[in-house]
């Protein structure tokens, strides 16, 4: 039994008549093995799949699962408490599910005595403790973690047996082969390849509806009165395991940002499947219409909110894509909505993973625009007079969530125009969002949002004035700033910084075909207007 639950310790079944102590709700560490350990199977916090490749030849008589909660994974970036809690709760539920299948688990808790605080340190201890003949790991989603685990294993005389992550449609090798010889790696080309290769939304060799892309139908703002009806979210009240984790996180990470008051994320496969079915039935039919729209005080809208469960591997992209396509074929959701959703999963998600693993580690330090400003402190508090930023930031810190337009065209757009160092905004995104795992977050942030990769992923920077936010939301009506003004005290910082951004990077952007018209608009500004923009931008910084 776990240390501290009783004065006596038993191995196996308690003796006849012995009083059985109450167990902790969390998974206890398993110390009983019948013989020598053949395989130590590493399961990381974002690998919570009972059928992952690491278990292909698992023998419960000879093999042992190893899982560890360590502080380093919450502190290498200043992770929000809600993100920490999601990982720990999902891990403990997964460990219990593994034990239910009869798989022995060596589970190291965050508050266990002797915990070294790092995955490398805990793996070294586990290897010394069990002396396995081999170490098995499904490919992780983080370059840093893979490097650390390989180093720890090598120091103990082991080479990790790395296996493919079958969670994805496309292996890294397949993506590398697809991208070889191409001057650019555009998502749309890759997406069409994936549609054809996997037969998704296809009629033979042609896309259903005779179109690959329904973006034109999927970029509407809400009417002036806002959304008339928003479906309820699939909420998951904390159970005993989660409540124990919430208390631990409150005690262990009191200075970390975020709130645990509204924690209701899926932490088991069953809960994630329920959330998927709720999305397909209630949100998918209108997802496409409103996927780019924003409304104050409405964080969830028609978005799927499935990324966290998918990135933890509680559910897989194949079943998500299949359910969406089934909904269209059954007439339960329009093609524009279904295609827009599938493009995010089959296209963008697979694409950014391929970019990450074929471009790391150089991608992590990319800074093509030579941005050098510090991340504003209000990203950690939400205390800003910009109504759109305040809404997105406060929501993020409270819920660990914001939808893709809030991330790309509010928080990301502001840091791009301000000129924030890419590494700082990357670390912020990785810290605050519950669905943030580095393989998906880093390319999205450095490539798509900040253009730090110089155009590897996107053909142009996502630069816009405050008028974009005015068009897609009502935030500007309640804001002290005017998106139509580029200089002066009432000028919207987005608008000021947009023109300043074009001036600072005029030479670079003039050669970009998709930015040519925007750069040409600079000719409308005389010297006095340019100087007024520069002065206002300096004041904002």
ChimeraX attribute file (.defattr): number of C-alpha atoms within 10 A of each C-alpha:
attribute: neighborCount
match mode: 1-to-1
recipient: residues
	/A:1	20
	/A:2	16
	/A:3	12
	/A:4	8
	/A:5	13
	/A:6	14
	/A:7	7
	/A:8	9
	/A:9	12
	/A:10	10
	/A:11	10
	/A:12	9
	/A:13	8
	/A:14	13
	/A:15	10
	/A:16	6
	/A:17	6
	/A:18	8
	/A:19	9
	/A:20	13
	/A:21	13
	/A:22	9
	/A:23	12
	/A:24	13
	/A:25	16
	/A:26	21
	/A:27	23
	/A:28	19
	/A:29	19
	/A:30	18
	/A:31	15
	/A:32	11
	/A:33	15
	/A:34	8
	/A:35	9
	/A:36	13
	/A:37	17
	/A:38	18
	/A:39	24
	/A:40	27
	/A:41	24
	/A:42	22
	/A:43	26
	/A:44	21
	/A:45	22
	/A:46	21
	/A:47	25
	/A:48	28
	/A:49	19
	/A:50	17
	/A:51	11
	/A:52	18
	/A:53	19
	/A:54	26
	/A:55	19
	/A:56	9
	/A:57	9
	/A:58	17
	/A:59	14
	/A:60	17
	/A:61	15
	/A:62	17
	/A:63	25
	/A:64	25
	/A:65	23
	/A:66	23
	/A:67	25
	/A:68	24
	/A:69	24
	/A:70	22
	/A:71	18
	/A:72	14
	/A:73	17
	/A:74	20
	/A:75	15
	/A:76	10
	/A:77	16
	/A:78	18
	/A:79	23
	/A:80	30
	/A:81	28
	/A:82	29
	/A:83	26
	/A:84	23
	/A:85	26
	/A:86	25
	/A:87	23
	/A:88	25
	/A:89	26
	/A:90	25
	/A:91	27
	/A:92	27
	/A:93	19
	/A:94	24
	/A:95	26
	/A:96	18
	/A:97	17
	/A:98	18
	/A:99	14
	/A:100	10
	/A:101	10
	/A:102	12
	/A:103	20
	/A:104	23
	/A:105	26
	/A:106	23
	/A:107	22
	/A:108	21
	/A:109	18
	/A:110	19
	/A:111	13
	/A:112	14
	/A:113	9
	/A:114	10
	/A:115	18
	/A:116	17
	/A:117	18
	/A:118	18
	/A:119	22
	/A:120	21
	/A:121	15
	/A:122	22
	/A:123	23
	/A:124	19
	/A:125	17
	/A:126	18
	/A:127	19
	/A:128	11
	/A:129	9
	/A:130	17
	/A:131	17
	/A:132	19
	/A:133	13
	/A:134	17
	/A:135	22
	/A:136	19
	/A:137	23
	/A:138	21
	/A:139	18
	/A:140	19
	/A:141	20
	/A:142	17
	/A:143	16
	/A:144	11
	/A:145	16
	/A:146	16
	/A:147	11
	/A:148	16
	/A:149	22
	/A:150	18
	/A:151	17
	/A:152	21
	/A:153	18
	/A:154	13
	/A:155	11
	/A:156	15
	/A:157	10
	/A:158	17
	/A:159	16
	/A:160	21
	/A:161	15
	/A:162	16
	/A:163	15
	/A:164	16
	/A:165	19
	/A:166	14
	/A:167	20
	/A:168	17
	/A:169	19
	/A:170	17
	/A:171	16
	/A:172	20
	/A:173	13
	/A:174	12
	/A:175	18
	/A:176	14
	/A:177	10
	/A:178	14
	/A:179	17
	/A:180	11
	/A:181	9
	/A:182	8
	/A:183	8
	/A:184	14
	/A:185	19
	/A:186	16
	/A:187	18
	/A:188	15
	/A:189	11
	/A:190	18
	/A:191	22
	/A:192	18
	/A:193	14
	/A:194	19
	/A:195	20
	/A:196	16
	/A:197	12
	/A:198	13
	/A:199	14
	/A:200	18
	/A:201	24
	/A:202	16
	/A:203	12
	/A:204	9
	/A:205	10
	/A:206	15
	/A:207	17
	/A:208	14
	/A:209	13
	/A:210	9
	/A:211	10
	/A:212	18
	/A:213	16
	/A:214	17
	/A:215	14
	/A:216	10
	/A:217	13
	/A:218	20
	/A:219	15
	/A:220	17
	/A:221	21
	/A:222	19
	/A:223	12
	/A:224	8
	/A:225	7
	/A:226	15
	/A:227	15
	/A:228	7
	/A:229	7
	/A:230	12
	/A:231	12
	/A:232	12
	/A:233	18
	/A:234	18
	/A:235	14
	/A:236	15
	/A:237	13
	/A:238	18
	/A:239	13
	/A:240	13
	/A:241	17
	/A:242	23
	/A:243	16
	/A:244	16
	/A:245	24
	/A:246	23
	/A:247	12
	/A:248	16
	/A:249	20
	/A:250	16
	/A:251	10
	/A:252	14
	/A:253	17
	/A:254	11
	/A:255	11
	/A:256	19
	/A:257	20
	/A:258	23
	/A:259	17
	/A:260	21
	/A:261	10
	/A:262	13
	/A:263	22
	/A:264	18
	/A:265	25
	/A:266	24
	/A:267	27
	/A:268	21
	/A:269	22
	/A:270	12
	/A:271	17
	/A:272	22
	/A:273	19
	/A:274	14
	/A:275	21
	/A:276	23
	/A:277	16
	/A:278	17
	/A:279	22
	/A:280	22
	/A:281	13
	/A:282	19
	/A:283	22
	/A:284	25
	/A:285	22
	/A:286	18
	/A:287	24
	/A:288	27
	/A:289	21
	/A:290	20
	/A:291	22
	/A:292	20
	/A:293	24
	/A:294	28
	/A:295	18
	/A:296	15
	/A:297	10
	/A:298	13
	/A:299	18
	/A:300	17
	/A:301	23
	/A:302	24
	/A:303	21
	/A:304	20
	/A:305	20
	/A:306	19
	/A:307	16
	/A:308	24
	/A:309	27
	/A:310	21
	/A:311	23
	/A:312	26
	/A:313	22
	/A:314	25
	/A:315	24
	/A:316	18
	/A:317	20
	/A:318	14
	/A:319	12
	/A:320	21
	/A:321	21
	/A:322	13
	/A:323	16
	/A:324	26
	/A:325	22
	/A:326	16
	/A:327	19
	/A:328	20
	/A:329	13
	/A:330	9
	/A:331	11
	/A:332	17
	/A:333	23
	/A:334	17
	/A:335	21
	/A:336	22
	/A:337	25
	/A:338	26
	/A:339	26
	/A:340	22
	/A:341	22
	/A:342	22
	/A:343	23
	/A:344	14
	/A:345	21
	/A:346	25
	/A:347	22
	/A:348	18
	/A:349	21
	/A:350	24
	/A:351	25
	/A:352	21
	/A:353	24
	/A:354	23
	/A:355	24
	/A:356	24
	/A:357	19
	/A:358	16
	/A:359	13
	/A:360	14
	/A:361	12
	/A:362	10
	/A:363	18
	/A:364	19
	/A:365	14
	/A:366	18
	/A:367	19
	/A:368	15
	/A:369	19
	/A:370	12
	/A:371	18
	/A:372	14
	/A:373	15
	/A:374	16
	/A:375	18
	/A:376	15
	/A:377	10
	/A:378	13
	/A:379	21
	/A:380	18
	/A:381	15
	/A:382	19
	/A:383	15
	/A:384	16
	/A:385	11
	/A:386	18
	/A:387	20
	/A:388	24
	/A:389	22
	/A:390	21
	/A:391	22
	/A:392	24
	/A:393	27
	/A:394	21
	/A:395	19
	/A:396	27
	/A:397	23
	/A:398	19
	/A:399	24
	/A:400	27
	/A:401	25
	/A:402	24
	/A:403	20
	/A:404	13
	/A:405	18
	/A:406	23
	/A:407	21
	/A:408	20
	/A:409	22
	/A:410	23
	/A:411	21
	/A:412	25
	/A:413	25
	/A:414	25
	/A:415	26
	/A:416	29
	/A:417	26
	/A:418	26
	/A:419	21
	/A:420	21
	/A:421	23
	/A:422	32
	/A:423	20
	/A:424	17
	/A:425	24
	/A:426	22
	/A:427	18
	/A:428	19
	/A:429	25
	/A:430	23
	/A:431	25
	/A:432	29
	/A:433	22
	/A:434	28
	/A:435	25
	/A:436	20
	/A:437	18
	/A:438	20
	/A:439	21
	/A:440	23
	/A:441	20
	/A:442	27
	/A:443	29
	/A:444	25
	/A:445	24
	/A:446	27
	/A:447	25
	/A:448	23
	/A:449	27
	/A:450	33
	/A:451	26
	/A:452	27
	/A:453	22
	/A:454	19
	/A:455	18
	/A:456	18
	/A:457	22
	/A:458	19
	/A:459	17
	/A:460	16
	/A:461	21
	/A:462	17
	/A:463	24
	/A:464	20
	/A:465	23
	/A:466	27
	/A:467	17
	/A:468	15
	/A:469	22
	/A:470	18
	/A:471	15
	/A:472	19
	/A:473	21
	/A:474	22
	/A:475	19
	/A:476	19
	/A:477	12
	/A:478	10
	/A:479	15
	/A:480	14
	/A:481	21
	/A:482	21
	/A:483	22
	/A:484	15
	/A:485	18
	/A:486	26
	/A:487	23
	/A:488	15
	/A:489	14
	/A:490	14
	/A:491	20
	/A:492	24
	/A:493	26
	/A:494	29
	/A:495	27
	/A:496	28
	/A:497	32
	/A:498	24
	/A:499	25
	/A:500	25
	/A:501	20
	/A:502	21
	/A:503	16
	/A:504	14
	/A:505	12
	/A:506	17
	/A:507	11
	/A:508	13
	/A:509	19
	/A:510	16
	/A:511	11
	/A:512	15
	/A:513	11
	/A:514	13
	/A:515	19
	/A:516	13
	/A:517	11
	/A:518	17
	/A:519	20
	/A:520	12
	/A:521	11
	/A:522	15
	/A:523	9
	/A:524	9
	/A:525	12
	/A:526	9
	/A:527	10
	/A:528	9
	/A:529	13
	/A:530	17
	/A:531	14
	/A:532	16
	/A:533	24
	/A:534	20
	/A:535	16
	/A:536	19
	/A:537	24
	/A:538	13
	/A:539	10
	/A:540	12
	/A:541	13
